[in-house]
Amino acid sequence: MLYLLRVKGDSMAPTLEDGHALLALSPRLIPVKPGRIIAFRRGNDLYLKRALTREGDGWFAVGDNPSRSTDSRRFGPVPDSAIRAVVILRLVPLFLNWRGLLPI
């Protein structure tokens, strides 16, 4: 499945800024690996964080802006079942620089 996501907030700054548009794929199509940005559900909210390490049946995921991020340091590993997508491309503002592609 293909997803179009919009960044809200500054927990992933400077990599991702509020308002950026992202293209993501289901984790069934592209595997979660350390360093990749994932989208996951926690309650009714969808979070975007960087997967760092695998811990048991989940991922320790943190924001790139630690002072502004609610992440695994607070709520623990993200279960595999909560991961909805893996980010593959920043669409907007791709035209602002040449770093539109995120590592996959």
C-alpha positions as CSV (number, residue, x, y, z in Angstrom):
1,M,0.0,0.0,0.0
2,L,1.2,3.5,-0.8
3,Y,0.6,6.4,1.6
4,L,0.8,10.2,1.4
5,L,1.7,11.7,4.8
6,R,2.0,15.3,6.1
7,V,4.4,16.2,8.9
8,K,2.9,17.9,11.9
9,G,5.2,19.5,14.5
10,D,8.9,19.7,14.8
11,S,9.9,16.4,16.5
12,M,11.8,15.3,13.3
13,A,13.5,18.6,12.6
14,P,15.8,19.4,10.9
15,T,15.3,16.3,8.7
16,L,11.5,16.9,8.4
17,E,9.7,20.2,9.0
18,D,6.1,20.9,9.8
19,G,4.1,20.8,6.5
20,H,6.4,18.5,4.5
21,A,4.6,16.0,2.4
22,L,6.0,12.4,2.4
23,L,5.5,9.3,0.3
24,A,5.6,6.0,2.3
25,L,5.1,2.3,1.6
26,S,3.6,-0.5,3.7
27,P,6.3,-2.4,5.8
28,R,5.2,-5.5,3.9
29,L,6.6,-3.8,0.7
30,I,9.7,-2.2,2.2
31,P,11.3,-3.6,5.4
32,V,11.9,-1.5,8.5
33,K,15.7,-1.1,9.1
34,P,17.7,1.0,11.5
35,G,17.8,4.6,10.3
36,R,14.6,4.5,8.3
37,I,11.7,6.8,9.2
38,I,8.5,5.0,10.1
39,A,4.9,6.0,10.6
40,F,3.1,4.2,13.5
41,R,-0.1,4.3,15.4
42,R,-0.2,5.0,19.1
43,G,-3.8,5.3,20.3
44,N,-5.6,7.6,17.8
45,D,-2.4,9.4,16.8
46,L,0.0,8.7,13.9
47,Y,3.7,9.3,14.7
48,L,6.7,9.8,12.5
49,K,10.0,8.7,14.1
50,R,13.3,7.2,13.1
51,A,13.7,3.5,13.8
52,L,17.0,3.0,15.7
53,T,17.2,-0.6,17.0
54,R,15.1,-3.7,17.1
55,E,14.0,-4.7,20.6
56,G,12.1,-7.9,20.9
57,D,9.0,-7.7,18.7
58,G,9.3,-4.0,18.2
59,W,11.5,-1.0,17.3
60,F,13.0,1.7,19.5
61,A,12.0,4.8,17.5
62,V,13.0,8.4,18.3
63,G,12.6,11.9,16.9
64,D,15.5,13.7,15.3
65,N,14.8,16.7,17.6
66,P,15.0,15.0,21.1
67,S,13.9,18.0,23.1
68,R,10.7,18.3,21.1
69,S,9.9,14.6,20.6
70,T,7.6,12.1,22.4
71,D,9.0,8.8,21.4
72,S,10.3,5.4,22.6
73,R,12.3,7.1,25.4
74,R,8.9,7.8,27.0
75,F,6.6,4.9,25.9
76,G,9.0,2.1,25.0
77,P,9.5,0.1,21.8
78,V,6.9,0.4,19.0
79,P,5.3,-3.0,18.3
80,D,5.6,-4.3,14.7
81,S,1.8,-4.4,14.6
82,A,1.6,-0.6,15.1
83,I,3.9,0.3,12.2
84,R,1.8,1.4,9.2
85,A,4.4,2.7,6.8
86,V,8.1,3.3,6.0
87,V,8.9,6.7,4.5
88,I,10.7,6.6,1.1
89,L,10.5,10.1,-0.3
90,R,10.0,13.7,0.8
91,L,7.7,15.2,-1.9
92,V,7.3,18.8,-0.6
93,P,9.6,20.8,-0.5
94,L,11.6,18.6,-2.8
95,F,12.2,21.7,-5.0
96,L,14.0,23.5,-2.2
97,N,17.2,21.4,-2.2
98,W,18.6,18.1,-3.6
99,R,18.1,16.2,-0.4
100,G,14.6,15.1,-1.2
101,L,15.4,11.4,-1.1
102,L,15.5,9.9,2.4
103,P,17.7,6.8,3.0
104,I,15.9,3.5,2.5
